[in-house]
Amino acid sequence: MKKEKAPLLVLSLMPLVDPKILIADDHPILLKGLYDFLKDLGFQTILKANNGTEALKQILESKPDLAILDLEMPGMTGIEIAAHCKSASIPTKIILLTLHKEIYLYQQAKELNLSGYILKDFALDDLSKAITTVLSGEQFFSEQLFKEMNINQTDVVNYNLTPSEIKILRLISQGLSTKEIAAKLFISERTIEKHRSNMIAKLQLGKKHNSLMILAQQNKFSFE
């Protein structure tokens, strides 16, 4: 069977010098599938690792431009590798692949300044676009992460949020943490947390973990 050509979008934005990419997954079939997928896209310099320890070793030794890591691996998780790279100021861009849709993991990824977070269920749709986006210096996160709550954008303005609360909600939608928001607005973290609690009550979000951030991400365009 003749292989399909790489998408024009990827080819047109691909750097002139072939980037070095590391892929890491402890499942051999998934690792091979990812390797073949990247080859079909036209990438040539592809390193492989089947556990977190080996992945970090190759990042330290080979300094790949991009690392596509499974979140859960023996030795070290993708999150732990990302944390180490951040603390050591390693420039390798990191995309996490995972089955987990918990929003707190996404928040961890944002706090570690990861370049991407892709759900494996949608990897075929997201991965080529994610690689192109990340190699161009931007971030990519699977949109499906933000579809667990079905709240209309108009709902946000119908619950009497104060200007201060809307301002904080806008910053939350940009992925900022409580500490970052407090520093940006020159107020205490305790005050930010109080605003968060008030908004959760007004919007009737209950106690679901990070429900406010999910809503903020879903409605970010209505805050602009």
Residue, then its C-alpha position, 0 to 999 in steps of 0.5 A: m500500500k502506498k503511503e500517504k504524503a505528509p499533510l501540506l500544513v506540516l510540510s509548509l511549516m517544518p523547519l529547514v533543518d530536520p528537528k531531532i525528536l525523542i519519543a518515549d512510551d513503555h508500550p512497544i506497539l504504541l512506541k512503534g506506531l508513533y515512530d512510524f507516524l513521525k516518519d510518514l510526516g517526514f521527520q528523520t532524526i527520531l530517538k526512542a526510549n521505553n521508560g522515563t529514566e531512559a527518556l531523561k538520559q537521552i534528553l540530557e545527552s542528545k538535547p532533542d528539539l522536541a520530546i513526545l512523552d507518555l505521561e505514565m512510564p516506569g522510572m519517571t513520569g512525563i511530568e517528572i521529566a518535565a519538572h527536571c528539565k525546567s529546573a535544569s533550564i533544558p530547552t527541549k520542548i515537551i509534549l505529553l501524551t496521556l489517556h488522563k483527562e483530569i484538569y489538574l494534570y493540565q494545570q501541572a503541565k501549564e505550570l511547568n510551561l510544557s509545550g503540549y498536552i495531547l489526549k491519546d484518544f485524539a492523538l491522530d487528529d491532534l499530533s501533527k498539528a501539535i508538532t507544527t505548533v510547538l516547533s513554531g514556538e507556541q503551545f498546543f493542548s487538546e480541546q477535548l480537555f475543556k469539554e467536560m463541562n457544558i456551560n454556555q458563554t452567556d452564563v458567565v455574564n448572567y451571574n452578577l460577577t464583579p469587575s474584579e472577578i471577571k478580571i481574575l476569571r480572564l487571567i485564569s482562562q490564560g492559564l495563570s496560577t493563583k500565585e501568578i494572578a496575585a503578583k500580576l494584580f498586586i494583591s494577596e494569594r488569599t484574596i485571589e482564593k476568596h474571589r475564586s470561592n465566591m465565583i464558584a458559589k455564584l456560578q454553582l460549580g460545586k466542588k469539582h476539582n478545578s471546575l472554575m478553570i475549566l469554565a474559564q478556558q471554555n469561555k475565554f473568548s467572552f472575557e476579551 
